[in-house]
Structure formats: C-alpha cells, structure tokens
C-alpha cells in the first residue's frame, strides 16, 4: 500500500491531531496539531513539526527549549484522522518543564494532583514562569502597566547570558545555544528577525513586542558568543547621536 498525504482527513482548518508518545516507555507526552506541511516536514526531517493554532504558524518542537523529538515511528488510525507518533524525547516535552504535558491527575476526591518533578525551570528557557492553565474569571480588559525599565535591563539580561555562557547549567535554553555554537545562534537571530518583520507586517502589536524581545535576547547571546560587551554597542550608538 503506497503512502500518500492526501489520504489523511484534515479538519476544516486543515489540521489533524497528533498524539506524541515516548517510543521507549510508551508514555504519552503531548497532543498537538499538524497541517499538511508540518506533517511533511516531520516525515522528511525526522523531527516533529506542528502548526500553532494560536500563532498561526509552523513550529519546530524544541526550537526554543532545545528539547527536540526524534521520530521513530508514525502511525495513523483506521479513519485516517488522527496520528500517533513515537519519538525519542530530548529533555522534557512540556513547556512547564515536565516530561509529559499530562502531569495533572484528578483524584477521587476531586483534588488535582501534580505528578512528577520538572526537568527544567521554565524561567530559564522562556524567560517567565508559566502558570498551570486554569479557567480565569471574566474581567474588564486592563491597560498594560507602565514599565519603568531602562537600558539597564539589557545589561542585566546580558549579565545572565554571560553567566550561562560560563556556568552552562543543564536544561537552560541559553546553555543549549552556547553548546550548539555560533551557527545555531546566528540562525536563531535570523529566525527571530523574520518573526518581528512578519508581526509588524500584519500589524500585530503584542506579537511585535514579544518577537522584538526574542530578537534582542538572541542578539545578546550572539554578542556574548563573540566577546562583544553590550556597553560597546551603547558607545557605538552614542557616537551616532546627532
């Protein structure tokens, strides 16, 4: 029986759910969605790619955390509308730092128990602590608080980047970048620059802010890799002030 992507039943949004399972332990790691392009890239690259419904773009699993998934086997069900992908998980699959996204268990008394220990601190990888998803009460939209940050924040972040460069704590995304080397760092700078461009092109203000922050962070990593101090960039900018 010959394989053909057209045999799959994608939904009205062009997506198909993919269950990701650890090929060594059979533990279910996560559920995500693929479009035809993501599935094709998964099959050809040997690593998982998905389609983000919130960001409306392809994403490579581990592109931020370094916790990639190497594909061992791909299955689909009898209706050809669900995928089962067995992978070798590097690090943790969940963005909250746990190996599996399914680390909340409902107890008989109705309590919710947290199962297992996190493999990494999300603040080291993503720059913030992401709380467990919980239904939030409806409230009126709030204005973004005024930030009193200054250029000092760049120096503070650069200091953290330098510390990661020298100490290389396991599980930290910055450690991953330095371990992979300059080519990977430069690739990420290019990717984040493109994300800023796309966000601005589509007039998505919140995304512009977030993607610009990602770009600045990766620029700081590049400066640290090249032995360039952030103060040297400030001094160069000062010479251009008219």
N, C-alpha and C positions, 0 to 999 in steps of 0.2 A: 504494500500500500504506500503510494508516494505521498510525501508531506507537502502541504500547501497552506499558506497563511489564510487563504480565502475560505478554508473550511471552518474557521472559528466564528462563533456568533458574538460579535461585539455589540454592546448596547447602543442606545440612541445617541450617546455621546462618543461612540467609537471606542469604548473601553471594555476590558474584560478583567474580572478579579483574578488575582494570582496569590495562592497560598504558598508561603515560603517555609520550608521545613529543613531542619538540620539533617544532612544525609548520614551523619554518624550516630546521632542519638534519636532521630525521628521526632525531636521536639519541634512543635510549631512555633516559628519565630515571629511571623508577621503576616498581615494581609495588606496588599497594595493593589494598584490598578495599572494595567498596561494598555496602550493603544497599539496599533499595528507596528508603528515604527519602534516603539520600546521593546516589543517582543522580538522584532527582527534583530535589533542591536543586542539583545540578551543572547539570542541564539548564535550570532556571529562573533561576539566578543568574549563569550564565556563568563561574563559577569552580569549581574542583574541591573536592568534599567526599568524605570517606571514612568508613569505620567502623573504629575501632581495636579489634582483637581483644584486645589486652592490657588496654586501659582500658574496653572495652565501652561505647563512646560514639561519637557522631559527632564528626568533627573537620574543620575548615576548613583546607585546606592553606595554610600561611603565617600561621596565627593567632598563632603565637609569633614566628617569624622575620621575618614581613613578605614572605616570598618566595612570593607567590601565583602561581597558574597560571590564566591566562585561556584559556577553552576556545574553540578554533577549529572543531574537527570531532569528532564522536563516531561511531565505527564499532562493529559487533559481528560476531562470526564466524558461520559457517553453522549452528553448533549453538546459537547464542544463549546461550552460557555463558561468554563472555569478551568484555570491552570493550577497545577501542583508542581512546584519547582523545588528540587532537593539541592541544597547548597552546602558548601564548606564556609561557615561564617567566620570572618576575621573580626575578633573583638566582639562587641555587643550589637545586636540588631536594633534595639530600641533607642530612640533619641533621648529617653530619660536615663540611659546608662545601663539598663538591664539587658541580659542576653536575649530574652524574648519580650515582645510587646505585650504578651499575655501574662503579666505578673500581678494582676489584681484578681483575687479569688473571693467569691461571695460565700460567706459562711452560713451554716444552717440558721443561725440566729439573726441573719440579715446584715451583720457587720461585713465590711470589706477589708480583707487582709492583704498585705503586701508580701509577695512571695519572692524569696531570693535576695541576693545582695547586688548592688550596682557594680558594673565592671569599670565605669569611669564617671567622673564628675561632669555633668552637662555644662557647667560654667566654664570648665577648661576648654571644652570643644566648641560650644556655641556662643560663649560669652554671656550667657544668662542662665538662671535656674528656671526650668520649665516645669510648672506645677502639674500634677496629675489632672487629666481632663475631668472637669466636674461641671454640672449644669449651673450656670450663673444666673442670679436673679436679674430680671429685666430692669434697666435703669436708663435714665436720660443720657444721651451722649455727653461725654465730658471733653473739655478742651485739653489739648496736650499741655502738660505742665511746662512752665518756662524753665529752661535749663540754664544753670549758672556756670556751666562748664566753660573752660577756656582752652587755649592751646596746650595748657598743662596736661590735659588728658592724653594728648598724643605722646608726651614724654612719659607719662605713667604707663600707657599701654606698651610703648617701646621698651620700657624697663622690664615689663613682664615678658615680652618677647625675648629679650636678651637673657633673662633668667632661664626661660625654657630652652634656649639655644645651648646653654652651658650645663643645665641640670638634667635635661631630657627626661622628665617624669613620664612613666609609661601611661598610655591611654590618652595623653593630651594631643589635641589636633596639631598644635604648634610643633610638638616633638615629631609627629608624623611628617610634617613638611620638611623640617631640617634633616630628618633621616632619609627622605626621598631625594633631597638635593635640589640644586638651583633650577634644573629644567622643570621639575614639578611646581616649584614656587612661581616661576615665570608663567607657566601655563595657567595657574590659578589667577594670577594678576590679569592675564588676558581675558579669562572667562568672566571675572568679576567686572572688568571694564565693559564688556559687552552687555552684561546684565544691567548695568547702570544706563547704558545707551538705550536698551530696549524699554526699560521702565520709563525713562524720560520721553522717549518717542511716543509711548502710549499714555502719557500724562498721568501716571500712577504715582502720586506724590509719596505715599507711605512706602512704596517699593523703592522709589528713588533714594529715600533716606536710608533704608536698610541696606540696599545694594551698595550705596556710596560708603557706608560704614564697613562693609565687607571688603571693598576695594582698598580703602585706607589701611585696614588691618593687614591685608596681604602685601601692600606696598611697604609697610613697616617691617614685615618679615623679610622681604627682599633686601631692604636696606641693611638689616642685621646680618643677613647672609653675606652681603658684600662688604661688611665692615664700615658702613657709612652711618654716622650718627645723625639722629633726627635734627640736632641743633645745626648741623651743616646745611641741611635743607632750609632751615629757618634763615640762616645767614645769607644763603643764595637769594632767597626771596626778598630779604631786606635790601640787597644791592639793586633789586629791580623796582623798588618802590620809588615812584616819581613824586 
